[in-house]
Amino acid sequence: MGVLSLKQTKFRRIKYSIKDLLDNYPIIYNFLYEKFISSNYVTSSTNLLVEGFPSSGNTFMYENTKEVLPPNTIISSHLHSVSQLVKSLKFGIPVLFCLRNPIDCSVSNYVRQRISYGRTIIDYEKWLLYWINYHRRILNLIDIREIKVCMFEKIISDPIELIIYSLNLNIKYSYEKKMSIKNKLRNIIFEKESLIKGERFKNTSFPNKEKEYLKKQIINELLSKRSDLAAEANEIHEKILKHSCI
């Protein structure tokens, strides 16, 4: 996948803007999403939902749940939709909700797209606004016991222990076994991204020098330019963080 054209870039911006708007209306969103967009949506047969804003550790969490849970477990993930979370709660389906610091999360989305596509699709300020909109909707649901808030740092450092604790599983893994799984999954994710999205996406889910250098620059710029948005996002983050399962 090469550099996007201006037409493709504009289409992606409009698409995400519409998605963000429709997510305020779960009945409409779920109908359209399930009919036209994805086969990975929540149904009454789903056993677990792994949900979170983009770049919050969703992929790593999902791949680890597949390692820990039985092979026949039906897991929905990468929906990035509060509407689908609402639907899962109606069915009593447990939710592992991935939560990441808003500034890091927003800038990571911006940097990843910029490096992978060769141009800015959604700017960092808009990503932060989307983060705020999404997590405001989450705040209305966060007290529901089926939702287990999983911090990004824990997802990255010890996802298996997090899954076991969150889902109250009676299993144990040695440190060596957990590290073996972690390394295996990193390779799986590398190859998936390269195969599905193209060579430019390879390794973009994980830190590298180019990403980290650019992120530091953008974070400083964002905090200087929109300290008001950053403060609002951090306040929402702190409220959700109080419900963290670990």
C-alpha positions as CSV (number, residue, x, y, z in Angstrom):
1,M,0.0,0.0,0.0
2,G,1.6,3.3,-1.1
3,V,0.9,6.9,-0.5
4,L,-2.8,7.7,-0.5
5,S,-4.2,10.1,-3.1
6,L,-6.0,13.3,-2.0
7,K,-9.3,11.7,-3.0
8,Q,-8.6,8.6,-0.9
9,T,-7.5,10.7,2.0
10,K,-10.6,12.8,1.9
11,F,-12.8,9.7,1.8
12,R,-11.2,8.3,4.9
13,R,-11.6,11.5,6.8
14,I,-15.3,11.7,5.9
15,K,-15.8,8.0,6.7
16,Y,-14.3,8.3,10.2
17,S,-16.3,11.5,10.9
18,I,-19.6,9.8,10.0
19,K,-18.6,6.7,12.1
20,D,-18.0,9.0,15.1
21,L,-21.3,10.7,14.6
22,L,-23.4,7.5,14.2
23,D,-21.8,5.9,17.2
24,N,-24.0,8.3,19.3
25,Y,-27.0,6.3,18.0
26,P,-26.4,2.6,18.7
27,I,-29.5,1.3,17.0
28,I,-28.7,3.1,13.7
29,Y,-25.0,2.4,14.0
30,N,-25.4,-1.3,14.6
31,F,-27.9,-1.8,11.8
32,L,-25.6,-0.1,9.2
33,Y,-22.4,-1.7,10.5
34,E,-23.8,-5.2,10.5
35,K,-25.5,-4.9,7.2
36,F,-22.8,-3.2,5.1
37,I,-19.4,-3.0,6.8
38,S,-18.2,-6.0,8.9
39,S,-18.8,-9.7,9.7
40,N,-17.0,-9.3,13.1
41,Y,-19.9,-7.7,14.9
42,V,-21.4,-8.8,18.2
43,T,-24.1,-11.5,18.2
44,S,-25.9,-13.5,20.9
45,S,-23.3,-16.2,20.1
46,T,-20.3,-14.0,21.0
47,N,-18.4,-15.1,24.1
48,L,-16.2,-12.0,24.6
49,L,-15.7,-8.5,23.3
50,V,-12.3,-6.9,23.2
51,E,-13.1,-3.2,22.7
52,G,-11.1,0.1,22.7
53,F,-10.2,3.2,20.8
54,P,-7.7,2.6,18.0
55,S,-4.1,2.3,19.2
56,S,-5.1,1.3,22.7
57,G,-3.6,-2.2,22.6
58,N,-6.6,-3.9,20.9
59,T,-4.6,-6.2,18.6
60,F,-2.3,-7.4,21.3
61,M,-5.1,-8.0,23.7
62,Y,-7.1,-9.9,21.1
63,E,-4.3,-12.1,20.1
64,N,-3.5,-13.0,23.8
65,T,-7.2,-13.8,24.5
66,K,-7.0,-16.3,21.6
67,E,-4.0,-17.9,23.3
68,V,-5.6,-18.1,26.8
69,L,-9.2,-19.0,26.0
70,P,-10.4,-22.3,24.4
71,P,-10.2,-22.5,20.6
72,N,-13.9,-22.5,20.1
73,T,-14.4,-19.1,22.0
74,I,-16.1,-16.5,19.8
75,I,-14.3,-13.2,20.2
76,S,-15.4,-9.9,18.6
77,S,-12.7,-7.2,18.4
78,H,-11.5,-4.2,16.5
79,L,-15.0,-2.7,16.3
80,H,-13.9,0.6,17.9
81,S,-17.5,1.2,18.6
82,V,-19.4,2.0,21.8
83,S,-22.6,1.0,20.0
84,Q,-21.3,-2.6,19.7
85,L,-20.3,-2.5,23.3
86,V,-23.9,-1.5,24.2
87,K,-25.1,-4.5,22.2
88,S,-22.8,-6.8,24.0
89,L,-24.1,-5.7,27.4
90,K,-27.6,-6.5,26.3
91,F,-26.5,-10.1,25.7
92,G,-24.5,-10.1,29.0
93,I,-21.2,-10.6,27.2
94,P,-18.1,-9.7,29.1
95,V,-16.0,-6.9,27.7
96,L,-12.3,-6.3,28.0
97,F,-12.0,-2.6,27.5
98,C,-8.6,-1.3,26.5
99,L,-7.8,2.1,27.9
100,R,-4.7,4.3,26.9
101,N,-3.6,7.7,27.9
102,P,-5.4,10.1,25.5
103,I,-2.4,12.1,24.4
104,D,-0.2,9.1,23.7
105,C,-3.2,7.4,22.0
106,S,-4.1,10.3,19.8
107,V,-0.6,11.1,18.7
108,S,0.1,7.4,18.0
109,N,-2.8,7.2,15.7
110,Y,-1.6,10.3,13.9
111,V,2.0,9.2,13.6
112,R,1.1,5.7,12.5
113,Q,-1.1,6.9,9.7
114,R,1.4,9.5,8.6
115,I,4.3,7.0,8.4
116,S,2.2,4.2,6.9
117,Y,0.3,6.2,4.3
118,G,2.8,8.9,3.6
119,R,0.5,11.8,4.4
120,T,-1.8,13.1,7.2
121,I,-5.2,11.6,7.1
122,I,-6.6,12.8,10.4
123,D,-4.6,15.4,12.3
124,Y,-3.6,14.9,15.9
125,E,-6.1,17.5,17.2
126,K,-9.0,15.7,15.5
127,W,-7.8,12.3,16.9
128,L,-7.9,13.8,20.4
129,L,-11.4,15.1,19.8
130,Y,-12.5,11.6,18.6
131,W,-10.9,10.1,21.7
132,I,-12.9,12.5,23.9
133,N,-16.2,11.8,22.1
134,Y,-15.7,8.0,22.3
135,H,-14.7,7.9,25.9
136,R,-17.5,10.3,27.0
137,R,-19.9,7.6,25.7
138,I,-17.9,5.0,27.7
139,L,-18.4,7.0,30.9
140,N,-22.1,6.4,30.8
141,L,-21.5,2.6,30.9
142,I,-18.4,2.2,32.9
143,D,-20.2,1.1,36.2
144,I,-21.6,-2.0,34.5
145,R,-19.9,-5.1,35.9
146,E,-19.4,-6.9,32.6
147,I,-16.9,-4.2,31.5
148,K,-13.4,-4.8,32.7
149,V,-11.1,-1.8,32.2
150,C,-7.7,-2.9,31.1
151,M,-4.8,-0.3,31.2
152,F,-2.6,-0.1,28.1
153,E,0.6,-0.4,30.2
154,K,-0.6,-3.7,31.6
155,I,-1.8,-5.0,28.2
156,I,1.7,-4.5,26.9
157,S,3.6,-5.7,29.9
158,D,1.6,-8.7,31.1
159,P,-1.6,-9.3,29.0
160,I,-2.1,-12.9,30.0
161,E,-2.2,-12.2,33.7
162,L,-4.6,-9.3,33.0
163,I,-6.9,-11.6,31.0
164,I,-6.8,-14.3,33.7
165,Y,-7.6,-11.8,36.4
166,S,-10.3,-9.9,34.5
167,L,-12.2,-13.0,33.5
168,N,-11.6,-14.8,36.8
169,L,-9.9,-17.8,35.1
170,N,-8.5,-20.6,37.2
171,I,-5.3,-21.2,35.2
172,K,-1.6,-20.3,35.7
173,Y,1.2,-19.6,33.3
174,S,4.9,-19.6,34.1
175,Y,6.9,-16.5,33.3
176,E,8.8,-18.4,30.6
177,K,5.5,-19.5,29.0
178,K,4.1,-16.0,29.0
179,M,7.3,-14.5,27.4
180,S,7.2,-17.3,24.8
181,I,3.6,-16.4,23.8
182,K,4.4,-12.7,23.8
183,N,7.3,-13.1,21.4
184,K,5.3,-15.4,19.2
185,L,2.4,-12.9,19.0
186,R,4.7,-10.0,18.1
187,N,5.8,-12.0,15.1
188,I,2.2,-12.9,14.1
189,I,1.1,-9.3,14.3
190,F,4.1,-8.1,12.2
191,E,3.3,-10.6,9.5
192,K,-0.4,-9.9,9.5
193,E,0.0,-6.2,9.1
194,S,2.5,-6.7,6.3
195,L,0.3,-9.2,4.5
196,I,-3.1,-7.5,4.9
197,K,-2.1,-3.8,4.7
198,G,1.1,-3.8,2.8
199,E,4.8,-3.6,3.5
200,R,4.5,0.1,4.7
201,F,2.5,-1.1,7.7
202,K,5.0,-3.7,8.9
203,N,6.1,-3.0,12.5
204,T,3.9,0.1,12.8
205,S,2.0,-1.4,15.8
206,F,5.2,-1.4,17.9
207,P,7.6,1.3,18.9
208,N,10.5,2.3,16.7
209,K,13.0,5.2,16.6
210,E,11.2,7.0,13.8
211,K,7.8,6.8,15.5
212,E,9.1,7.8,19.0
213,Y,11.0,10.8,17.7
214,L,8.0,12.1,15.8
215,K,5.7,11.4,18.7
216,K,7.7,13.5,21.1
217,Q,7.6,16.4,18.7
218,I,3.9,16.2,18.1
219,I,3.0,15.7,21.8
220,N,4.9,18.9,22.7
221,E,3.1,20.7,19.8
222,L,-0.3,19.4,20.9
223,L,0.1,20.3,24.6
224,S,1.2,23.8,23.6
225,K,-1.5,24.3,21.0
226,R,-4.5,22.6,22.7
227,S,-3.9,22.4,26.4
228,D,-7.7,22.8,26.9
229,L,-8.5,19.6,24.9
230,A,-5.7,17.8,26.7
231,A,-7.0,18.7,30.1
232,E,-10.5,17.6,29.1
233,A,-9.3,14.3,27.8
234,N,-7.1,13.6,30.9
235,E,-10.1,14.3,33.2
236,I,-12.2,11.7,31.3
237,H,-9.2,9.3,31.4
238,E,-8.9,9.6,35.2
239,K,-12.6,8.9,35.7
240,I,-12.4,5.7,33.7
241,L,-9.1,4.7,35.2
242,K,-10.8,4.5,38.7
243,H,-12.6,1.4,37.3
244,S,-9.4,-0.4,36.2
245,C,-9.5,-4.1,37.1
246,I,-5.8,-4.1,38.1
